[in-house]
Amino acid sequence: MTRIALLLLAALVTSGCVTTSSGSADDRRWINQCIRDNADEGASRRVVTAYCACMVNRMSSNETRSVTQWERVNPRARRECSREAGWT
């Protein structure tokens, strides 16, 4: 996903769910689940959405684990996406 797509996702956050034409329906489903999983982590919705989109982008299209499960075994991707999203 390009930076433009990430910015678009962040802009659409206020709608309550991610509904972009870029990315597959499966990607949007994973991103929305990740947003729900991280809702109580203290970051803004914009930051959480950018983080989740980054993580989904790094995951294989054949991945069956949730973002939450995948991030536990991929700490480098978690740190990089946190930094990119502004989640400090």
DSSP file (Angstrom, degrees, kcal/mol; ACC not computed):
  #  RESIDUE AA STRUCTURE BP1 BP2  ACC     N-H-->O    O-->H-N    N-H-->O    O-->H-N    TCO  KAPPA ALPHA  PHI   PSI    X-CA   Y-CA   Z-CA
    1    1 A M              0   0    0      0, 0.0     2,-0.1     0, 0.0    56,-0.0   0.000 360.0 360.0 360.0 135.0    0.0    0.0    0.0
    2    2 A T     >  -     0   0    0      1,-0.1     4,-2.0     4,-0.0     5,-0.2  -0.316 360.0-104.6 -83.0 168.0    1.4    3.4   -0.9
    3    3 A R  H  > S+     0   0    0      1,-0.2     4,-2.5     2,-0.2     5,-0.2   0.863 122.0  57.8 -59.4 -35.3    1.6    6.4    1.4
    4    4 A I  H  > S+     0   0    0      1,-0.2     4,-2.4     2,-0.2    -1,-0.2   0.921 105.8  48.6 -61.7 -43.5   -1.3    7.9   -0.6
    5    5 A A  H  > S+     0   0    0      2,-0.2     4,-2.6     1,-0.2    -1,-0.2   0.892 110.3  51.7 -63.7 -38.7   -3.4    4.9    0.3
    6    6 A L  H  X S+     0   0    0     -4,-2.0     4,-2.4     2,-0.2    -2,-0.2   0.907 110.0  48.9 -63.9 -41.1   -2.4    5.2    3.9
    7    7 A L  H  X S+     0   0    0     -4,-2.5     4,-2.2     2,-0.2    -2,-0.2   0.900 110.6  51.1 -64.7 -39.4   -3.4    8.9    3.9
    8    8 A L  H  X S+     0   0    0     -4,-2.4     4,-1.7     2,-0.2    -2,-0.2   0.917 109.4  50.5 -62.5 -43.3   -6.7    8.0    2.3
    9    9 A L  H  X S+     0   0    0     -4,-2.6     4,-0.6     1,-0.2    -2,-0.2   0.923 109.9  50.2 -59.4 -44.3   -7.3    5.4    5.0
   10   10 A A  H >< S+     0   0    0     -4,-2.4     3,-0.9     1,-0.2     4,-0.3   0.892 109.1  51.8 -62.4 -39.0   -6.5    7.9    7.7
   11   11 A A  H >< S+     0   0    0     -4,-2.2     3,-0.5     1,-0.2    -1,-0.2   0.830 109.1  50.8 -66.4 -31.3   -9.0   10.4    6.1
   12   12 A L  H >< S+     0   0    0     -4,-1.7     3,-1.8     1,-0.2     5,-0.5   0.500  82.7  94.1 -85.7  -3.7  -11.7    7.8    6.1
   13   13 A V  G X< S+     0   0    0     -3,-0.9     3,-2.1    -4,-0.6    -1,-0.2   0.853  74.6  63.9 -57.1 -37.3  -11.3    6.8    9.7
   14   14 A T  G <  S+     0   0    0     -3,-0.5    -1,-0.3    -4,-0.3    -2,-0.1   0.665  87.8  71.6 -66.0 -13.6  -14.0    9.2   10.8
   15   15 A S  G <  S-     0   0    0     -3,-1.8    -1,-0.3     2,-0.2    -2,-0.2   0.629 111.5-115.5 -77.1 -11.1  -16.6    7.3    8.9
   16   16 A G  S <  S+     0   0    0     -3,-2.1     2,-0.3    -4,-0.3    -3,-0.1   0.172  87.3  40.9  99.2 -19.8  -16.3    4.4   11.4
   17   17 A C  S    S-     0   0    0     -5,-0.5     2,-0.6    18,-0.0    -2,-0.2  -0.982  88.2 -99.5-153.8 162.3  -14.9    1.8    9.1
   18   18 A V        +     0   0    0     -2,-0.3    14,-0.1    10,-0.2     2,-0.1  -0.749  42.5 163.9 -88.1 120.2  -12.4    1.5    6.4
   19   19 A T        +     0   0    0     -2,-0.6     2,-0.2   -10,-0.1    -1,-0.1  -0.492  15.8 146.8-136.3  65.8  -14.1    1.6    3.0
   20   20 A T        -     0   0    0      2,-0.2     8,-0.1     1,-0.1    -2,-0.0  -0.645  50.4-134.4 -99.0 159.5  -11.5    2.3    0.3
   21   21 A S  S    S+     0   0    0     -2,-0.2     2,-0.2     4,-0.0    -1,-0.1   0.674  85.7  84.9 -83.4 -17.4  -11.4    1.0   -3.2
   22   22 A S  S    S+     0   0    0    -17,-0.1    -2,-0.2     2,-0.0     0, 0.0  -0.599  83.5  24.9 -84.2 148.1   -7.8    0.1   -2.9
   23   23 A G  S    S-     0   0    0     -2,-0.2     2,-0.1     4,-0.1     0, 0.0   0.074  96.6 -71.1  82.4 159.4   -6.8   -3.2   -1.3
   24   24 A S     >  -     0   0    0      1,-0.1     4,-2.2     4,-0.0     5,-0.2  -0.333  38.8-110.1 -82.8 166.6   -9.0   -6.3   -1.2
   25   25 A A  H  > S+     0   0    0      1,-0.2     4,-2.3     2,-0.2     5,-0.1   0.862 122.2  56.7 -61.4 -35.2  -12.1   -6.8    0.9
   26   26 A D  H  > S+     0   0    0      2,-0.2     4,-2.4     1,-0.2    -1,-0.2   0.916 105.2  50.1 -63.3 -43.3  -10.0   -9.3    2.9
   27   27 A D  H  > S+     0   0    0      1,-0.2     4,-2.8     2,-0.2    -2,-0.2   0.931 110.7  49.3 -59.7 -46.0   -7.4   -6.5    3.6
   28   28 A R  H  X S+     0   0    0     -4,-2.2     4,-2.6     1,-0.2   -10,-0.2   0.889 109.8  51.9 -61.9 -38.7  -10.2   -4.2    4.7
   29   29 A R  H  X S+     0   0    0     -4,-2.3     4,-2.1     2,-0.2    -1,-0.2   0.925 111.7  45.9 -62.9 -44.8  -11.6   -6.9    7.0
   30   30 A W  H  X S+     0   0    0     -4,-2.4     4,-2.5     2,-0.2    37,-0.2   0.905 112.9  50.7 -64.5 -41.8   -8.2   -7.5    8.6
   31   31 A I  H  X S+     0   0    0     -4,-2.8     4,-2.5     1,-0.2    -2,-0.2   0.936 110.7  48.4 -62.3 -46.2   -7.6   -3.7    9.0
   32   32 A N  H  X S+     0   0    0     -4,-2.6     4,-2.1     1,-0.2    -1,-0.2   0.884 111.7  49.6 -62.6 -38.5  -11.0   -3.2   10.7
   33   33 A Q  H  X S+     0   0    0     -4,-2.1     4,-2.6     2,-0.2    -1,-0.2   0.919 110.5  50.4 -65.2 -42.7  -10.4   -6.2   13.0
   34   34 A C  H  X S+     0   0    0     -4,-2.5     4,-1.7     2,-0.2    -2,-0.2   0.902 108.4  52.8 -60.7 -41.7   -7.0   -4.7   13.9
   35   35 A I  H  < S+     0   0    0     -4,-2.5     4,-0.4     1,-0.2     3,-0.2   0.927 111.3  46.4 -60.4 -44.9   -8.6   -1.4   14.6
   36   36 A R  H >< S+     0   0    0     -4,-2.1     3,-1.0     1,-0.2     4,-0.3   0.912 110.9  52.6 -63.3 -41.9  -11.1   -3.0   17.0
   37   37 A D  H 3< S+     0   0    0     -4,-2.6     3,-0.2     1,-0.2    -1,-0.2   0.787 117.2  38.3 -64.2 -27.5   -8.3   -5.0   18.7
   38   38 A N  T >< S+     0   0    0     -4,-1.7     3,-1.7    -3,-0.2     5,-0.4   0.262  81.2 108.8-108.2  10.9   -6.3   -1.8   19.3
   39   39 A A  T <  S+     0   0    0     -3,-1.0     3,-0.4    -4,-0.4    -1,-0.2   0.803  82.9  44.7 -59.5 -31.5   -9.1    0.5   20.2
   40   40 A D  T 3  S+     0   0    0     -4,-0.3    -1,-0.3    -3,-0.2    -2,-0.1   0.117  83.4  98.6-102.2  21.3   -8.2    0.7   23.9
   41   41 A E  S <  S-     0   0    0     -3,-1.7    -1,-0.2     2,-0.1    -2,-0.1   0.453  95.7-110.3 -90.9  -0.4   -4.4    1.1   23.4
   42   42 A G  S    S+     0   0    0     -3,-0.4     2,-0.2     1,-0.3    -2,-0.1   0.436  78.1 117.5  92.4  -0.9   -4.4    4.9   23.9
   43   43 A A  S    S-     0   0    0     -5,-0.4    -1,-0.3     1,-0.1    -2,-0.1  -0.631  70.7 -97.1 -96.9 159.3   -3.6    6.0   20.4
   44   44 A S     >  -     0   0    0     -2,-0.2     4,-2.5     1,-0.1     5,-0.2  -0.286  33.3-111.8 -68.6 159.6   -5.9    8.1   18.2
   45   45 A R  H  > S+     0   0    0      1,-0.2     4,-2.5     2,-0.2     5,-0.2   0.870 118.5  55.7 -60.3 -37.3   -8.0    6.3   15.6
   46   46 A R  H  > S+     0   0    0      2,-0.2     4,-2.3     1,-0.2    -1,-0.2   0.918 109.7  45.3 -61.5 -45.0   -5.9    7.8   12.8
   47   47 A V  H  > S+     0   0    0      2,-0.2     4,-2.6     1,-0.2    -2,-0.2   0.915 113.3  49.3 -66.5 -44.0   -2.7    6.4   14.3
   48   48 A V  H  X S+     0   0    0     -4,-2.5     4,-2.8     2,-0.2    -2,-0.2   0.906 111.6  49.7 -63.3 -41.3   -4.3    3.0   14.9
   49   49 A T  H  X S+     0   0    0     -4,-2.5     4,-2.5     2,-0.2     5,-0.2   0.921 111.7  47.6 -64.1 -44.3   -5.7    2.9   11.3
   50   50 A A  H  X S+     0   0    0     -4,-2.3     4,-2.1     2,-0.2    -2,-0.2   0.910 113.6  49.1 -62.7 -41.5   -2.3    3.8    9.8
   51   51 A Y  H  X S+     0   0    0     -4,-2.6     4,-2.5     2,-0.2    -2,-0.2   0.943 112.4  46.9 -61.7 -48.8   -0.6    1.2   12.0
   52   52 A C  H  X S+     0   0    0     -4,-2.8     4,-2.6     1,-0.2     5,-0.2   0.893 111.6  50.5 -64.4 -40.7   -3.1   -1.5   11.0
   53   53 A A  H  X S+     0   0    0     -4,-2.5     4,-2.1     2,-0.2    -1,-0.2   0.904 111.0  50.0 -63.4 -40.6   -2.9   -0.7    7.3
   54   54 A C  H  X S+     0   0    0     -4,-2.1     4,-1.4    -5,-0.2    -2,-0.2   0.926 111.7  47.7 -62.2 -46.1    0.9   -0.9    7.5
   55   55 A M  H  X S+     0   0    0     -4,-2.5     4,-1.1     1,-0.2     3,-0.3   0.920 111.7  49.1 -63.8 -44.3    0.8   -4.3    9.3
   56   56 A V  H  < S+     0   0    0     -4,-2.6     3,-0.4     1,-0.2    -1,-0.2   0.888 108.1  55.7 -62.6 -38.2   -1.6   -5.7    6.8
   57   57 A N  H  < S+     0   0    0     -4,-2.1    -1,-0.2     1,-0.2    -2,-0.2   0.842 108.6  47.7 -62.1 -33.4    0.5   -4.5    3.9
   58   58 A R  H  < S+     0   0    0     -4,-1.4    -1,-0.2    -3,-0.3    -2,-0.2   0.674  95.6  91.5 -82.3 -18.5    3.5   -6.4    5.4
   59   59 A M  S  < S-     0   0    0     -4,-1.1     2,-0.1    -3,-0.4     8,-0.0  -0.481  86.3-104.6 -79.1 148.2    1.6   -9.6    5.9
   60   60 A S    >   -     0   0    0     -2,-0.2     3,-1.7     1,-0.1    -1,-0.1  -0.373  23.4-123.5 -65.0 147.5    1.5  -12.3    3.2
   61   61 A S  T 3  S+     0   0    0      1,-0.3    -1,-0.1    -4,-0.1    -2,-0.0   0.670 114.3  56.1 -67.6 -14.2   -1.7  -12.5    1.3
   62   62 A N  T 3  S+     0   0    0      2,-0.0    -1,-0.3     0, 0.0     2,-0.1   0.383  79.3 126.1 -95.0   2.7   -1.8  -16.2    2.4
   63   63 A E    <   -     0   0    0     -3,-1.7    -4,-0.0     1,-0.1     7,-0.0  -0.367  36.4-176.0 -65.8 136.9   -1.6  -15.3    6.1
   64   64 A T        +     0   0    0      2,-0.1    -1,-0.1    -2,-0.1     2,-0.1   0.548  54.8  91.6-109.0 -13.2   -4.3  -16.8    8.2
   65   65 A R  S    S-     0   0    0      1,-0.1    -2,-0.0     2,-0.1     2,-0.0  -0.483  81.3-108.7 -80.5 154.1   -3.4  -15.2   11.5
   66   66 A S     >  -     0   0    0     -2,-0.1     4,-2.8     1,-0.1     5,-0.2  -0.288  32.7-105.4 -70.2 166.1   -4.9  -12.0   12.7
   67   67 A V  H  > S+     0   0    0    -37,-0.2     4,-3.0     1,-0.2     5,-0.2   0.912 123.1  54.8 -58.8 -42.5   -2.8   -8.9   12.7
   68   68 A T  H  > S+     0   0    0      1,-0.2     4,-0.8     2,-0.2    -1,-0.2   0.900 112.2  42.1 -59.6 -42.9   -2.7   -9.1   16.5
   69   69 A Q  H  > S+     0   0    0      1,-0.2     4,-0.7     2,-0.2     3,-0.4   0.916 116.0  49.4 -68.7 -43.1   -1.4  -12.7   16.3
   70   70 A W  H >< S+     0   0    0     -4,-2.8     3,-0.8     1,-0.2     4,-0.5   0.869 104.3  57.8 -66.7 -38.6    1.1  -11.9   13.5
   71   71 A E  H >< S+     0   0    0     -4,-3.0     3,-0.7     1,-0.2     7,-0.3   0.804  97.0  63.6 -65.8 -27.3    2.6   -8.9   15.2
   72   72 A R  H 3< S+     0   0    0     -4,-0.8    -1,-0.2    -3,-0.4    -2,-0.2   0.833 110.3  37.2 -65.1 -32.0    3.6  -11.0   18.2
   73   73 A V  T << S+     0   0    0     -3,-0.8    -1,-0.2    -4,-0.7    -2,-0.2   0.370 116.5  55.1-100.9   3.8    5.9  -13.0   16.1
   74   74 A N    <>  +     0   0    0     -3,-0.7     4,-2.0    -4,-0.5     3,-0.2  -0.517  58.3 159.4-132.2  65.1    7.1  -10.1   13.9
   75   75 A P  H  > S+     0   0    0      0, 0.0     4,-2.6     0, 0.0     5,-0.2   0.812  73.0  58.3 -62.4 -30.8    8.4   -7.5   16.4
   76   76 A R  H  > S+     0   0    0      2,-0.2     4,-2.6     1,-0.2     5,-0.2   0.945 108.3  45.0 -64.4 -46.6   10.5   -5.7   13.7
   77   77 A A  H  > S+     0   0    0     -3,-0.2     4,-2.8     1,-0.2     5,-0.3   0.892 112.2  53.8 -62.1 -39.6    7.4   -5.1   11.5
   78   78 A R  H  X S+     0   0    0     -4,-2.0     4,-2.2    -7,-0.3    -2,-0.2   0.930 111.0  45.0 -60.7 -46.2    5.5   -4.0   14.7
   79   79 A R  H  X S+     0   0    0     -4,-2.6     4,-2.3     2,-0.2    -2,-0.2   0.919 114.7  48.2 -64.2 -43.8    8.2   -1.4   15.6
   80   80 A E  H  X S+     0   0    0     -4,-2.6     4,-2.6     1,-0.2    -2,-0.2   0.908 113.9  45.6 -65.4 -42.4    8.5   -0.1   12.0
   81   81 A C  H  X S+     0   0    0     -4,-2.8     4,-2.4     2,-0.2     6,-0.2   0.874 110.9  53.7 -69.0 -36.6    4.7    0.2   11.6
   82   82 A S  H  X>S+     0   0    0     -4,-2.2     5,-2.8    -5,-0.3     4,-0.8   0.929 111.8  45.5 -60.0 -45.1    4.4    1.9   15.0
   83   83 A R  H ><5S+     0   0    0     -4,-2.3     3,-0.8     1,-0.2    -2,-0.2   0.936 113.3  49.0 -64.7 -47.1    7.1    4.4   13.9
   84   84 A E  H 3<5S+     0   0    0     -4,-2.6    -1,-0.2     1,-0.2    -2,-0.2   0.863 112.8  48.0 -60.9 -36.8    5.5    5.0   10.5
   85   85 A A  H 3<5S-     0   0    0     -4,-2.4    -1,-0.2    -5,-0.2    -2,-0.2   0.619 114.8-115.0 -80.8 -12.4    2.0    5.5   12.0
   86   86 A G  T <<5 +     0   0    0     -4,-0.8     2,-1.1    -3,-0.8    -3,-0.2   0.728  64.4 148.8  83.5  22.6    3.4    7.9   14.7
   87   87 A W      <       0   0    0     -5,-2.8    -1,-0.2    -6,-0.2    -2,-0.1  -0.775 360.0 360.0 -93.1  97.4    2.5    5.6   17.5
   88   88 A T              0   0    0     -2,-1.1    -1,-0.2    -3,-0.1    -5,-0.1   0.401 360.0 360.0-112.7 360.0    5.2    6.3   20.1
